[in-house]
Amino acid sequence: MGEGLRDRKKRLTRQALADAALDLVAERGLDGITVEDIAAAAGVSARTFFNYFATKEEALLGPDPDAGPRLARRILDQPADLAPLAVLRAALLAELAEETAGRDEWLRRMRVIEQNPVLLPKVLAAGEQVERHMVRALAERTGHAETDAHPMLLAASANTAFRVAAWRWASWPATGDAPQLTDLIAEAFDLLACGFALPKTPHHRSDEER
């Protein structure tokens, strides 16, 4: 079933508020804006703002309340014969394929978070919420309990792989063309799959150089 008109309007309003929060904080700093400022920039009332977010910090980070359940569905919908790590890789790449934010927006958001360390606990909390949904879905697929090490470590490893790929993408030298984020994620998962065997790339010194 496709997205209904009401759901689409809600999604666009949420995104407009998140975009406005990012623009304003990048310009004035977190302490220099109010909820009313964000609402006005997005063309809605402060009352409407609170239908979507509880605080300006929450709007800035733009958490998607459906992200965890949506990712869990993607995990459960993968082919039954797919290995758990491959399931997570496919689910995360499918989720990313629908991401509309470009690299510039990601970079701005990461800079804002770096400049406002008070946001870090909220970033971590949002990631933990999504990870819990991943653990539940993995446990259901594999027949493990949600408290077993297997689904918990798999989900944590997948989240770490994603964070490392995103950080590499954001930190890519300005002098070179940045690779696709999806390629960096695939590379991170390949490294997990091979048990962290040292990859043979030009960036590693040879035995003779050591």
N, C-alpha and C positions, 0 to 999 in steps of 0.2 A: 504494500500500500504506500503511495506517495505521500509527501508532506502536505498537510492541509494548509489552507490559507491562513488560519489563525496561528498554527504552529510556526509557519514561515514568518509571520509578522512578529511573533514573540522572539524568534531566533534573531531576526534582523535588529530588533530593538535592543536585545541583550548585547549584540555585537557592536551596535552604535555607541552604547554606553561604555563598553570596554575600550573601544577605539578613542573615545573622547577622554577617558581617564588617562590613557597612555599618552596622548598628545599633550594634555595639560600638565601632567607630572613631569614629562620630559622638558617642558618649557619653564615651569615654575617651581618644581620640586614638590614632594609629597605634602609638606606642611603648608605649601602655598595655595592649596586648592581645597574646595569644600564639595560636599555632595551636590549642593545647589549649582556650583560651577559646572560639574560634570553633566548634570541633567540639562542645564541650559545649552551647553555645547552640543548635546545629542538631540536637542529639540523636543524634550519631554519635560514633564513636571518632576519635582522632587518626590512626590508621592509615587509616580510611576517608577522612579529609580528604585525605591524600596520594594517594589514588586519583584525585582530581579536580584538585587544585592543588598546586603545588610550594612556594608561599610564602603568607603572609597577604596580601601585597600583591596577588598574583594573584587570590586569592579576593575581595578587596575590589573589584577591577575587574571580576570576573566574566566573563572572556573566554569566548566561545563558540567552541570549536574547529571547529565546523561552519559558522560564520557566513560565512567566505570561500567555501568550496565551495558552500554553499547560494545565496549571492548570485550566484556564477558560473553556476549552473544557471538561476537566474531570468533572467539576461542572455541566455543561450543559448536559452531557451524563448520569448523575445519574438518576435512576428511578423517574418518576414524582411524585410518592406518598411518597417519602422519605422526612422527615423533613429537613429543611435547615441546622441545625447543624450536622445532620447525613450525609448530602450531603458533607459538608466541611470535615468531618472526613474521609469519604470514598475517597474523591478526594486527600487529603493530603497523606493518606496511600498508595494509588495507585501510586502517584508520588514518594514517598519514596521507593517503591518496586523496582524502576528502578535505584535508586542511587547506584553507584558502589564504592563510597568512604567508607573505613572502619573507625572504631572508632579511630584508631591511627591517621589517616589523619585528621579527624575532630578535634581531640585534638590538633594536631600541628597547624592547622589553627586558632583555638580559642586562643592558646597561642601567636601566632604571632600577632593577632589582639590586644590582651591585652597588648603586649609589644610595640605596635605602635598605640597609641590612635588616631593618625591622620587618621587612616583607618575607625574609627567608623562612621563618617558621610556618607561614601560611603556604608558601610554595611546597615545603616538605609535607605539610598536612594534606594538601590536595593530592600530592603524589601517593601518599600512603592510602588515601581513600580509594584511588584507582587500583592500587596494588592489591587491596583486599578483595576487590571484585575479580581480579585476575586469579588470585589464589583459590577462591571459591569455584571458579569455572574449571581451573586445572584439576582441582580435587574431584570434581564431578566427572571429568573425562577419564581420570586415571584410577578412580575408586579409592583414593587416599582420603584420610581425614584432613580437614582444613588446617589442623595444627601439626600435621606431619611435616618433616623437613623438606620432602621432595617438592611439593607445590610451592611452599614458602620460598625456598631457595631459587627455584626456577623463576618465579615472579620477580623476586628481588634482583636476580641476575639480568633479567630482561629489562627492567627499569634502569639498572645501571648502564647496560649496553646502550640504551636509548639516550641517557644523559651524556655519556661519553661522546657519542656520535654528534649530538646537538652542540656540545661544547667545541668539538673539533671544527664543526661546520661554522660556528660563530667566530672562531679564532683563526680561521684560514687567512693567510697573508693577503693583504690587499693587492700585492703585486701579481698574484696568480688568480686564475679563475677557480672559484670554489666548486668542489664537486657537488653532486646532488646529495641532499641529506639522506635520501633513501639508499644511496650507494654506501654511505658511511655506516648506516645502520646495518646493512647487509654484511659489511666487512666486520663489524663488531660481533655479530652473531656467528659469523664463520670462525672467528677467533674463539668464541665460547665453545663452539661445536668441536673444535680440534683440541680442546683441553689446554688452551693457552700455549700451544707449541709456538716457538719463536718464528714468525713469518720471515721468509727470505725476501727482503726488499732492499733497494739501494740505500735506504736510510740507516741500515744496520751495518756496523763495522764487521769486516771479515776477520777471521782468526789471525791473519797476518798483521792486521792493523792494531790488534789488541796488545 
